C-alpha cells in the first residue's frame, strides 16, 4: 500500500469523525471525500514528471471543498445561540431537511433541540434560522404515533 492511500484514509476518517462529533452529520463532506478518492485513484496512473503541480492543485481543491462543506454553526455554537433565547436547551437529534435548490455544499440536516418547558426547536446550521416545532410535528419526527 502506498503512503498516499494511508494519508487519504486518515483524512477521510478524520472528516467523518469531525462531522459526527462537531457538526451532528450536518457538514457535507461528500464532495471532498469524493475528490480525495478520485485523486488517490488518479495518483496510481500519474506521470512522474507531473507530481508537484498535481499534488498542489489536488490539496488546494480538497481544502477549498472542505471549507465550503463546513456549516456556519456547529452543535456547540447552535446550543450557545439558543441558550441566549431560551433558558435550558438540550440537543436531541439531527433531522433531515429538504432545500429549495440542489447545492452539494448546503447542509440537508437541521439540529433539533428541546427546551426545559418541552418545546422543540429546529436550528438550521447553515443560516442560523430557528423554527419552533409544534408538539404534533415533534412527535412525527421522533417516530411516535399520536391520536
N, C-alpha and C positions, 0 to 999 in steps of 0.2 A: 504494500500500500504506500502510495506516495505521500509525502508530508503535507501537500496542499489539500488532500482529501481529509486528513485529520484536522487541519485548521478549519476547513469548511464545516466539518461535523461539529466542532466545538462552537463555532459561531452560530450555526443553526440551533444547536441545543441551548445556547445562551439566549437567543432571541425568543425561543419558545418558553423558556423558564421565566424570563423577564415579563413576557406577555401575560403569562398566567398569574404571576405574583404581584406585579405592579399595576397592570392595566386590566385585570379581570377579563382577559381574552378580547379586549376591545382594539388593541393595536392590529393593524392589517399588515402583518409581516409576510403575507403570501407572495407579494411581488419580490421583495429582496431575497427570500428563500428560493424562489424560482430562479432568480438571476444567479444566485450563488451556485445552484446545481448546474445551470446552463454553463456558467464559466468553468466549473470543475470538469464538465464533460469536454468542453472545448479545449481545456488545457491539455487533455490527453492527445489532441491532434494538432497542437500548435507547431509552428516552425521555430526552431531555436533562436533565430535572429529577432523574432517579434516579441520576446518575453518582456522586456522592461516597459514598453508602452502599453502592452496588453494588460499587464498587471496593474499599472497605474490607472488606466481607464476603467478596468473592472472594479477596483477598490473604490474609486470615486463614484461610479454609478450605483454600486451596492450601498455605499454610505449615504448618497442622496436619497435612495429609495427607503432606507431605514429612517432617515429624518422625516420624510414625508409620511411615513406609516405610523408615526407616534401620535396618538390623540393629544389634544390640548390639556386634558385633565387626567391624572392618574386616579386610582381609587382613593388614595390618601388625600389628594387635593380636592376631589369631589366631596369627600366626607367633611373636610375642613370648611369648604364653601357652604355646604348645607348646615353645618353646625352654627354658622353665623345667623342663619334664618330660622332654624328650628332648634329646640332645646337639645334633644338627645336623638341622634340618628345612628342607625346600625345598618351596615351593608348586608343585604340579603342574598342577592344573586345578580348575575348578568343576564339581561333579557334581550333576545334577538329583536331587532327593529328593521324596518324597511325604509329606504330612502326614495326620494323623488327621481334621482338620477343614478346612473351606474358610474361609480368612481372607485378604482381599486385602492385608493388611499383614504377613503372615507369609512369610518367605523360603522359596522352594522350591528352594534351592541350598545345597549344602554345599561346603566347601573341602577338597580332597584334598591332603594333604602326604605327603612321603616322608622317612623318616629316613635317616641315613647307613648304617644297617645294612640298608636295603632294605625296611623295614616301611612300610606305607601307613596313614595316619591320616585319618579323616573328621572334620572340625570343623564343627559346626552353628553358623552365625554368629549366630543369634538367641538361643540358650540357652547357648552355650559348651560344650556337651557334646562329648565326643570318643569316637570308636569306632575300635578297631584293626581294620583290614580284613585278611582272610586273603589269601594270595597268589592263590588262585583267584578271589576276588571282585575283587581289584585288577586282574587280567588281564581279567576280563569288563568292567570299567569302561573300561579302555584300548582295548577292542575287539579284543584279541588272542585267538586260539583256543588252547586248551590240551588236550592229550590225554596 
